[in-house]
């Protein structure tokens, strides 16, 4: 499936030091998919960074033939966003 990153999302992703490779990996192999606002999906994947666990959240809209990335960011507030048991 094609992945499209809107220009504003690309700008924010670069500013947040998130690589396109990590965004792609999270979309293709998420640890969890949760519902976001306005019918959007959020694909989440945990990563280790310097011994600290972080959660990459990729907010996207799924279309018939592609996934459109709205934004992506790392957070250390895993408990806040993770659904179910951690």
The first five atom37 places (N, CA, C, CB, O) and aatype in JSON, in Angstrom:
{
  "aatype": [20, 20, 20, 20, 20, 20, 20, 20, 20, 20, 20, 20, 20, 20, 20, 20, 20, 20, 20, 20, 20, 20, 20, 20, 20, 20, 20, 20, 20, 20, 20, 20, 20, 20, 20, 20, 20, 20, 20, 20, 20, 20, 20, 20, 20, 20, 20, 20, 20, 20, 20, 20, 20, 20, 20, 20, 20, 20, 20, 20, 20, 20, 20, 20, 20, 20, 20, 20, 20, 20, 20, 20, 20, 20, 20, 20, 20, 20, 20, 20, 20, 20, 20, 20, 20, 20],
  "atom_mask": [
    [1, 1, 1, 1, 1],
    [1, 1, 1, 1, 1],
    [1, 1, 1, 1, 1],
    [1, 1, 1, 1, 1],
    [1, 1, 1, 1, 1],
    [1, 1, 1, 1, 1],
    [1, 1, 1, 1, 1],
    [1, 1, 1, 1, 1],
    [1, 1, 1, 1, 1],
    [1, 1, 1, 1, 1],
    [1, 1, 1, 1, 1],
    [1, 1, 1, 1, 1],
    [1, 1, 1, 1, 1],
    [1, 1, 1, 1, 1],
    [1, 1, 1, 1, 1],
    [1, 1, 1, 1, 1],
    [1, 1, 1, 1, 1],
    [1, 1, 1, 1, 1],
    [1, 1, 1, 1, 1],
    [1, 1, 1, 1, 1],
    [1, 1, 1, 1, 1],
    [1, 1, 1, 1, 1],
    [1, 1, 1, 1, 1],
    [1, 1, 1, 1, 1],
    [1, 1, 1, 1, 1],
    [1, 1, 1, 1, 1],
    [1, 1, 1, 1, 1],
    [1, 1, 1, 1, 1],
    [1, 1, 1, 1, 1],
    [1, 1, 1, 1, 1],
    [1, 1, 1, 1, 1],
    [1, 1, 1, 1, 1],
    [1, 1, 1, 1, 1],
    [1, 1, 1, 1, 1],
    [1, 1, 1, 1, 1],
    [1, 1, 1, 1, 1],
    [1, 1, 1, 1, 1],
    [1, 1, 1, 1, 1],
    [1, 1, 1, 1, 1],
    [1, 1, 1, 1, 1],
    [1, 1, 1, 1, 1],
    [1, 1, 1, 1, 1],
    [1, 1, 1, 1, 1],
    [1, 1, 1, 1, 1],
    [1, 1, 1, 1, 1],
    [1, 1, 1, 1, 1],
    [1, 1, 1, 1, 1],
    [1, 1, 1, 1, 1],
    [1, 1, 1, 1, 1],
    [1, 1, 1, 1, 1],
    [1, 1, 1, 1, 1],
    [1, 1, 1, 1, 1],
    [1, 1, 1, 1, 1],
    [1, 1, 1, 1, 1],
    [1, 1, 1, 1, 1],
    [1, 1, 1, 1, 1],
    [1, 1, 1, 1, 1],
    [1, 1, 1, 1, 1],
    [1, 1, 1, 1, 1],
    [1, 1, 1, 1, 1],
    [1, 1, 1, 1, 1],
    [1, 1, 1, 1, 1],
    [1, 1, 1, 1, 1],
    [1, 1, 1, 1, 1],
    [1, 1, 1, 1, 1],
    [1, 1, 1, 1, 1],
    [1, 1, 1, 1, 1],
    [1, 1, 1, 1, 1],
    [1, 1, 1, 1, 1],
    [1, 1, 1, 1, 1],
    [1, 1, 1, 1, 1],
    [1, 1, 1, 1, 1],
    [1, 1, 1, 1, 1],
    [1, 1, 1, 1, 1],
    [1, 1, 1, 1, 1],
    [1, 1, 1, 1, 1],
    [1, 1, 1, 1, 1],
    [1, 1, 1, 1, 1],
    [1, 1, 1, 1, 1],
    [1, 1, 1, 1, 1],
    [1, 1, 1, 1, 1],
    [1, 1, 1, 1, 1],
    [1, 1, 1, 1, 1],
    [1, 1, 1, 1, 1],
    [1, 1, 1, 1, 1],
    [1, 1, 1, 1, 1]
  ],
  "atom_positions": [
    [[0.84, -1.18, 0.0], [0.0, 0.0, 0.0], [0.89, 1.25, 0.0], [-0.96, 0.0, 1.23], [1.91, 1.3, 0.68]],
    [[0.49, 2.23, -0.76], [1.23, 3.48, -0.86], [1.1, 4.28, 0.43], [0.74, 4.31, -2.06], [0.04, 4.28, 1.07]],
    [[2.17, 4.96, 0.8], [2.16, 5.85, 1.96], [2.43, 7.26, 1.46], [3.22, 5.42, 3.04], [3.45, 7.53, 0.82]],
    [[1.5, 8.17, 1.77], [1.66, 9.58, 1.4], [1.8, 10.39, 2.67], [0.45, 10.08, 0.53], [1.0, 10.25, 3.6]],
    [[2.8, 11.25, 2.72], [2.99, 12.13, 3.87], [2.69, 13.54, 3.4], [4.45, 12.03, 4.45], [3.36, 14.07, 2.52]],
    [[1.66, 14.16, 4.0], [1.3, 15.52, 3.58], [2.45, 16.47, 3.94], [-0.04, 15.98, 4.26], [3.19, 16.21, 4.88]],
    [[2.61, 17.57, 3.2], [3.74, 18.48, 3.41], [3.89, 18.99, 4.85], [3.6, 19.66, 2.49], [5.01, 19.03, 5.37]],
    [[2.8, 19.36, 5.5], [2.89, 19.85, 6.88], [3.38, 18.74, 7.81], [1.53, 20.39, 7.35], [4.16, 19.0, 8.72]],
    [[2.91, 17.53, 7.58], [3.36, 16.39, 8.39], [4.85, 16.15, 8.2], [2.56, 15.12, 8.03], [5.57, 15.91, 9.16]],
    [[5.32, 16.22, 6.97], [6.74, 16.02, 6.69], [7.58, 17.07, 7.42], [7.02, 16.09, 5.18], [8.62, 16.74, 7.99]],
    [[7.13, 18.3, 7.4], [7.84, 19.38, 8.1], [7.92, 19.09, 9.6], [7.13, 20.73, 7.86], [8.98, 19.23, 10.2]],
    [[6.8, 18.68, 10.19], [6.76, 18.39, 11.63], [7.6, 17.17, 11.98], [5.31, 18.17, 12.09], [8.29, 17.15, 13.0]],
    [[7.55, 16.15, 11.13], [8.33, 14.93, 11.36], [9.82, 15.26, 11.39], [8.03, 13.87, 10.27], [10.55, 14.77, 12.26]],
    [[10.28, 16.07, 10.45], [11.69, 16.46, 10.4], [12.05, 17.28, 11.65], [11.98, 17.28, 9.12], [13.1, 17.04, 12.25]],
    [[11.2, 18.22, 12.03], [11.45, 19.04, 13.22], [11.55, 18.19, 14.48], [10.35, 20.09, 13.38], [12.3, 18.52, 15.4]],
    [[10.79, 17.11, 14.53], [10.74, 16.24, 15.71], [11.79, 15.14, 15.67], [9.37, 15.63, 15.84], [11.8, 14.26, 16.53]],
    [[12.66, 15.18, 14.7], [13.74, 14.19, 14.55], [13.23, 12.76, 14.45], [14.69, 14.29, 15.72], [13.81, 11.83, 15.01]],
    [[12.13, 12.59, 13.73], [11.59, 11.26, 13.45], [11.99, 10.93, 12.01], [10.0, 11.2, 13.66], [11.8, 11.75, 11.11]],
    [[12.54, 9.75, 11.81], [12.95, 9.4, 10.45], [11.78, 8.83, 9.66], [14.1, 8.38, 10.49], [10.85, 8.26, 10.23]],
    [[11.83, 8.99, 8.37], [10.81, 8.45, 7.48], [10.8, 6.92, 7.59], [11.06, 8.9, 6.01], [9.74, 6.3, 7.48]],
    [[11.96, 6.33, 7.8], [12.05, 4.88, 7.95], [11.25, 4.39, 9.16], [13.51, 4.44, 8.07], [10.56, 3.37, 9.08]],
    [[11.34, 5.12, 10.28], [10.57, 4.73, 11.47], [9.08, 4.93, 11.26], [11.04, 5.54, 12.68], [8.27, 4.14, 11.75]],
    [[8.71, 5.98, 10.54], [7.29, 6.2, 10.23], [6.77, 5.04, 9.38], [7.08, 7.56, 9.49], [5.7, 4.5, 9.64]],
    [[7.53, 4.68, 8.37], [7.14, 3.57, 7.49], [7.04, 2.26, 8.27], [8.15, 3.43, 6.32], [6.08, 1.51, 8.11]],
    [[8.03, 1.98, 9.11], [8.03, 0.75, 9.91], [6.81, 0.71, 10.84], [9.33, 0.64, 10.74], [6.19, -0.35, 11.0]],
    [[6.47, 1.83, 11.43], [5.32, 1.9, 12.34], [4.02, 1.68, 11.58], [5.29, 3.24, 13.07], [3.11, 1.03, 12.1]],
    [[3.92, 2.22, 10.38], [2.71, 2.02, 9.57], [2.6, 0.56, 9.13], [2.73, 2.95, 8.34], [1.52, -0.03, 9.2]],
    [[3.7, -0.01, 8.68], [3.67, -1.36, 8.14], [3.62, -2.45, 9.2], [4.86, -1.58, 7.26], [3.06, -3.52, 8.97]],
    [[4.21, -2.19, 10.38], [4.25, -3.2, 11.45], [3.98, -2.56, 12.8], [5.62, -3.91, 11.46], [4.85, -2.55, 13.67]],
    [[2.78, -2.02, 12.99], [2.49, -1.37, 14.28], [2.35, -2.4, 15.39], [1.2, -0.54, 14.17], [1.96, -3.55, 15.16]],
    [[2.68, -1.98, 16.6], [2.43, -2.83, 17.77], [0.95, -2.72, 18.16], [3.34, -2.43, 18.95], [0.39, -3.62, 18.78]],
    [[0.34, -1.6, 17.77], [-1.06, -1.37, 18.13], [-1.66, -0.31, 17.19], [-1.19, -0.91, 19.61], [-0.97, 0.62, 16.75]],
    [[-2.94, -0.47, 16.88], [-3.68, 0.53, 16.12], [-4.86, 0.95, 16.99], [-4.16, -0.03, 14.71], [-5.65, 0.12, 17.44]],
    [[-4.98, 2.26, 17.23], [-6.07, 2.79, 18.04], [-6.83, 3.84, 17.25], [-5.53, 3.39, 19.37], [-6.35, 4.34, 16.23]],
    [[-8.02, 4.17, 17.73], [-8.82, 5.2, 17.07], [-8.37, 6.57, 17.53], [-10.32, 5.0, 17.37], [-8.09, 6.8, 18.71]],
    [[-8.3, 7.48, 16.56], [-7.96, 8.86, 16.85], [-9.18, 9.75, 16.65], [-6.79, 9.33, 15.95], [-10.3, 9.25, 16.5]],
    [[-8.97, 11.03, 16.64], [-10.06, 11.98, 16.45], [-10.51, 12.02, 15.0], [-9.63, 13.38, 16.91], [-9.72, 11.82, 14.08]],
    [[-11.78, 12.28, 14.8], [-12.31, 12.47, 13.45], [-12.22, 11.24, 12.56], [-11.61, 13.59, 12.8], [-12.13, 11.37, 11.34]],
    [[-12.24, 10.07, 13.15], [-12.19, 8.85, 12.37], [-10.8, 8.46, 11.9], [-13.08, 8.99, 11.21], [-10.65, 7.5, 11.13]],
    [[-9.81, 9.18, 12.34], [-8.44, 8.85, 11.96], [-7.93, 7.68, 12.79], [-7.52, 10.07, 12.12], [-8.4, 7.43, 13.9]],
    [[-6.97, 6.99, 12.23], [-6.32, 5.9, 12.96], [-4.96, 6.35, 13.46], [-6.19, 4.66, 12.08], [-4.32, 7.22, 12.87]],
    [[-4.53, 5.75, 14.55], [-3.21, 6.03, 15.09], [-2.47, 4.71, 15.2], [-3.29, 6.76, 16.48], [-2.87, 3.81, 15.94]],
    [[-1.4, 4.6, 14.45], [-0.57, 3.39, 14.5], [0.56, 3.68, 15.46], [-0.04, 2.97, 13.08], [1.25, 4.69, 15.34]],
    [[0.75, 2.77, 16.4], [1.73, 2.98, 17.46], [2.75, 1.86, 17.49], [1.03, 3.11, 18.82], [2.44, 0.69, 17.23]],
    [[3.98, 2.23, 17.82], [5.05, 1.24, 17.95], [6.03, 1.73, 19.0], [5.77, 1.0, 16.57], [6.38, 2.91, 19.05]],
    [[6.46, 0.81, 19.85], [7.42, 1.15, 20.91], [8.84, 1.01, 20.39], [7.2, 0.25, 22.15], [9.16, 0.09, 19.63]],
    [[9.69, 1.94, 20.82], [11.11, 1.94, 20.46], [11.93, 2.22, 21.71], [11.41, 2.97, 19.35], [11.45, 2.84, 22.66]],
    [[13.18, 1.77, 21.69], [14.14, 2.07, 22.74], [15.05, 3.19, 22.25], [14.97, 0.81, 23.15], [15.53, 3.16, 21.11]],
    [[15.29, 4.17, 23.1], [16.17, 5.28, 22.75], [17.04, 5.59, 23.95], [15.37, 6.55, 22.3], [16.58, 6.2, 24.92]],
    [[18.29, 5.17, 23.9], [19.2, 5.43, 25.01], [18.75, 4.77, 26.3], [19.34, 6.92, 25.23], [18.92, 5.33, 27.39]],
    [[18.17, 3.59, 26.2], [17.71, 2.88, 27.38], [16.33, 3.29, 27.87], [18.69, 3.06, 28.48], [15.83, 2.75, 28.86]],
    [[15.73, 4.25, 27.2], [14.4, 4.72, 27.59], [13.39, 4.32, 26.52], [14.4, 6.26, 27.8], [13.64, 4.46, 25.33]],
    [[12.24, 3.81, 26.96], [11.22, 3.4, 26.01], [10.39, 4.59, 25.56], [10.3, 2.32, 26.63], [9.97, 5.42, 26.38]],
    [[10.17, 4.67, 24.25], [9.36, 5.74, 23.67], [8.31, 5.11, 22.76], [10.23, 6.76, 22.87], [8.48, 4.0, 22.26]],
    [[7.23, 5.84, 22.57], [6.16, 5.4, 21.71], [6.09, 6.33, 20.5], [4.8, 5.37, 22.47], [5.97, 7.55, 20.65]],
    [[6.17, 5.75, 19.3], [5.98, 6.55, 18.09], [4.52, 6.42, 17.69], [6.94, 6.08, 16.93], [4.02, 5.32, 17.49]],
    [[3.85, 7.56, 17.58], [2.44, 7.6, 17.18], [2.36, 8.22, 15.79], [1.57, 8.4, 18.21], [2.84, 9.33, 15.57]],
    [[1.76, 7.51, 14.87], [1.59, 7.99, 13.51], [0.09, 8.13, 13.26], [2.26, 7.03, 12.45], [-0.63, 7.14, 13.17]],
    [[-0.37, 9.37, 13.15], [-1.77, 9.65, 12.9], [-1.99, 9.65, 11.4], [-2.21, 11.02, 13.53], [-1.29, 10.34, 10.66]],
    [[-2.96, 8.84, 10.95], [-3.15, 8.72, 9.51], [-4.61, 8.48, 9.15], [-2.29, 7.6, 8.97], [-5.44, 8.1, 9.98]],
    [[-4.88, 8.71, 7.89], [-6.18, 8.42, 7.3], [-5.98, 7.34, 6.26], [-6.84, 9.71, 6.68], [-5.1, 7.44, 5.4]],
    [[-6.8, 6.3, 6.34], [-6.68, 5.21, 5.39], [-7.67, 5.41, 4.25], [-6.91, 3.85, 6.07], [-8.87, 5.55, 4.46]],
    [[-7.13, 5.41, 3.04], [-7.96, 5.48, 1.84], [-7.91, 4.12, 1.17], [-7.47, 6.62, 0.88], [-7.22, 3.22, 1.65]],
    [[-8.61, 3.96, 0.09], [-8.7, 2.67, -0.58], [-7.33, 2.15, -1.0], [-9.6, 2.77, -1.81], [-7.02, 0.97, -0.79]],
    [[-6.51, 3.01, -1.58], [-5.23, 2.56, -2.12], [-4.0, 3.14, -1.45], [-5.18, 2.88, -3.55], [-2.88, 2.89, -1.88]],
    [[-4.2, 3.94, -0.38], [-3.05, 4.53, 0.28], [-3.36, 4.93, 1.72], [-2.57, 5.75, -0.5], [-4.52, 5.03, 2.13]],
    [[-2.3, 5.16, 2.46], [-2.39, 5.68, 3.82], [-1.79, 7.08, 3.79], [-1.65, 4.74, 4.86], [-0.66, 7.27, 3.34]],
    [[-2.54, 8.05, 4.28], [-2.1, 9.44, 4.3], [-1.68, 9.8, 5.72], [-3.21, 10.4, 3.79], [-2.49, 9.75, 6.64]],
    [[-0.4, 10.15, 5.89], [0.13, 10.51, 7.2], [-0.19, 11.97, 7.49], [1.65, 10.27, 7.27], [0.15, 12.86, 6.72]],
    [[-0.86, 12.19, 8.62], [-1.24, 13.53, 9.05], [-0.16, 14.13, 9.95], [-2.61, 13.51, 9.78], [0.17, 15.3, 9.84]],
    [[0.38, 13.31, 10.85], [1.48, 13.72, 11.72], [2.09, 12.48, 12.36], [1.0, 14.73, 12.8], [1.5, 11.4, 12.32]],
    [[3.25, 12.64, 12.95], [3.91, 11.56, 13.68], [4.8, 12.19, 14.75], [4.75, 10.65, 12.72], [5.42, 13.23, 14.53]],
    [[4.84, 11.55, 15.9], [5.65, 12.08, 17.0], [5.97, 11.0, 18.01], [4.94, 13.25, 17.68], [5.24, 10.02, 18.15]],
    [[7.09, 11.2, 18.72], [7.47, 10.34, 19.83], [6.89, 10.9, 21.12], [9.0, 10.19, 19.92], [6.77, 12.11, 21.28]],
    [[6.55, 10.0, 22.03], [6.14, 10.4, 23.36], [6.68, 9.39, 24.36], [4.6, 10.51, 23.47], [6.85, 8.22, 24.04]],
    [[6.94, 9.86, 25.57], [7.33, 8.96, 26.64], [6.13, 8.62, 27.51], [8.46, 9.58, 27.49], [6.23, 7.82, 28.45]],
    [[4.99, 9.22, 27.21], [3.76, 8.99, 27.99], [3.0, 7.79, 27.43], [2.86, 10.25, 27.97], [1.86, 7.9, 26.99]],
    [[3.66, 6.64, 27.47], [3.1, 5.43, 26.88], [1.78, 5.05, 27.55], [4.1, 4.28, 26.98], [0.83, 4.67, 26.87]],
    [[1.73, 5.14, 28.87], [0.52, 4.75, 29.6], [-0.7, 5.57, 29.17], [0.73, 4.9, 31.11], [-1.82, 5.08, 29.19]],
    [[-0.47, 6.8, 28.78], [-1.56, 7.69, 28.37], [-2.22, 7.23, 27.06], [-1.03, 9.12, 28.21], [-3.44, 7.37, 26.9]],
    [[-1.42, 6.69, 26.15], [-1.92, 6.38, 24.81], [-2.12, 4.89, 24.54], [-0.99, 6.92, 23.81], [-2.88, 4.53, 23.64]],
    [[-1.46, 4.03, 25.29], [-1.54, 2.59, 25.03], [-2.86, 2.06, 25.53], [-0.37, 1.85, 25.7], [-3.26, 2.32, 26.67]],
    [[-3.53, 1.3, 24.69], [-4.81, 0.7, 25.08], [-4.56, -0.72, 25.55], [-5.82, 0.72, 23.9], [-3.86, -1.49, 24.9]],
    [[-5.15, -1.07, 26.68], [-4.96, -2.41, 27.22], [-3.76, -2.45, 28.14], [-4.8, -3.44, 26.1], [-3.26, -1.42, 28.6]],
    [[-3.32, -3.65, 28.41], [-2.2, -3.84, 29.31], [-0.88, -3.5, 28.66], [-2.17, -5.27, 29.81], [-0.67, -3.75, 27.47]],
    [[0.0, -2.92, 29.44], [1.33, -2.57, 28.92], [2.31, -3.67, 29.26], [1.82, -1.22, 29.51], [3.49, -3.57, 28.91]]
  ]
}
